[in-house]
Amino acid sequence: MATEDTILPGWLDQCLQQEERRPEDYILCSLCLSPITHKQARLSVQGAHEHRVVNPHNITFQLACFEVAPGCTISGPPTPAFSWFRTFYWQYATCSECHEHMGWYYENHDQDSFFGLIISRLAISG
């Protein structure tokens, strides 16, 4: 599991150096416009890239799943409580620049992991 307050380092720098990953394909924080992830990091989880979920306080979120989100900081202890994805523990994912809540980081005991990011808090660059 990711440790509290960690950032996945290096991936964003690698993306910037790869020709097939153009700046207009970056997905940004809608609040501060910092890069969060990239279109090519989109991932299907349990059969879909997007998921409509409802938390215990009856708040609905539309999530998009990504393999990595190097612009996010992961925080909080991993917990299985109220997880929307069977067998996965979750932690908070916030924008590393402005600290806006972007969604959640998920990981299971098999070391499978992904980010479920709140679509309304994402913006496409370009």
C-alpha positions in Angstrom: 0.0 0.0 0.0 1.1 3.6 -0.6 2.4 5.3 2.5 0.8 8.4 3.9 1.5 11.6 2.0 3.4 10.0 -0.9 3.7 11.2 -4.4 4.4 8.8 -7.3 7.6 10.4 -8.6 9.2 10.4 -12.0 6.2 9.5 -14.2 5.3 13.0 -15.1 8.8 13.8 -16.1 9.0 10.7 -18.2 5.7 11.7 -19.9 7.1 15.1 -20.8 10.1 13.5 -22.4 8.1 11.1 -24.6 7.1 12.4 -28.0 3.8 10.4 -28.1 2.6 12.2 -25.0 1.7 15.7 -26.1 1.0 18.5 -23.6 -2.6 18.8 -25.0 -3.2 15.2 -23.8 -2.6 16.1 -20.1 -5.4 16.0 -17.7 -5.2 18.8 -15.2 -6.6 19.9 -11.8 -9.6 22.0 -12.7 -8.8 24.4 -9.8 -5.1 25.2 -10.3 -4.5 23.6 -13.7 -1.5 21.6 -12.6 -1.0 18.3 -14.5 -2.6 15.3 -12.7 -2.3 12.5 -15.2 -2.4 11.8 -19.0 -5.1 10.5 -21.4 -2.9 7.5 -22.1 -3.1 6.5 -18.4 -6.9 5.8 -18.7 -7.8 2.4 -17.4 -10.8 0.1 -17.3 -11.6 -1.2 -13.8 -14.3 -3.8 -13.3 -15.4 -3.4 -16.9 -15.5 0.4 -17.2 -13.3 3.5 -17.3 -16.0 5.6 -15.7 -18.1 4.8 -12.6 -21.0 6.5 -10.8 -20.7 5.9 -7.1 -22.5 7.1 -3.9 -20.7 7.5 -0.6 -22.3 6.7 2.9 -23.4 10.4 3.1 -25.4 10.0 -0.1 -23.0 12.1 -2.1 -22.7 11.0 -5.7 -19.4 11.1 -7.6 -18.6 10.3 -11.3 -15.2 8.8 -11.3 -12.7 8.0 -14.1 -10.0 5.4 -13.5 -6.3 5.9 -14.3 -3.3 3.7 -14.0 -1.2 6.5 -12.5 -1.8 10.1 -11.4 1.7 11.5 -10.6 0.2 15.0 -9.9 -1.6 13.6 -6.9 -0.5 13.2 -3.3 -1.8 10.1 -1.5 -2.7 10.4 2.1 -4.5 8.7 5.0 -4.3 5.1 6.1 -5.5 2.4 3.6 -9.0 1.3 4.4 -11.4 -1.2 2.9 -14.4 0.6 4.5 -17.1 1.6 2.0 -14.8 0.8 -0.9 -16.6 1.0 -4.3 -14.2 -1.6 -5.7 -14.3 -5.1 -4.3 -11.0 -6.3 -2.7 -9.5 -2.8 -2.9 -8.4 -0.6 0.0 -8.5 3.2 -0.6 -6.7 6.3 0.4 -7.3 10.0 -0.4 -5.8 11.5 -3.6 -5.3 15.3 -3.6 -3.7 17.7 -6.1 0.0 18.0 -5.1 -0.1 21.7 -5.9 -3.4 23.1 -4.5 -4.4 20.2 -2.3 -7.9 19.9 -3.8 -9.5 16.5 -3.2 -9.1 14.8 -6.6 -10.4 11.3 -5.7 -9.0 8.1 -4.3 -6.0 5.8 -4.8 -6.9 2.1 -4.7 -4.7 -0.9 -4.1 -5.4 -4.5 -3.2 -3.3 -7.3 -1.6 -2.1 -8.4 -5.1 -0.5 -5.0 -5.6 -3.0 -4.1 -8.3 -3.6 -0.3 -8.1 -5.3 2.6 -9.8 -6.7 6.1 -9.2 -10.4 6.8 -9.2 -10.5 10.6 -10.0 -13.6 12.8 -9.7 -14.4 13.9 -13.3 -15.7 17.3 -12.3 -12.3 18.1 -10.8 -10.4 17.3 -13.9 -9.7 19.5 -17.0 -8.2 18.6 -20.3 -5.1 20.8 -21.3 -4.8 22.5 -24.6 
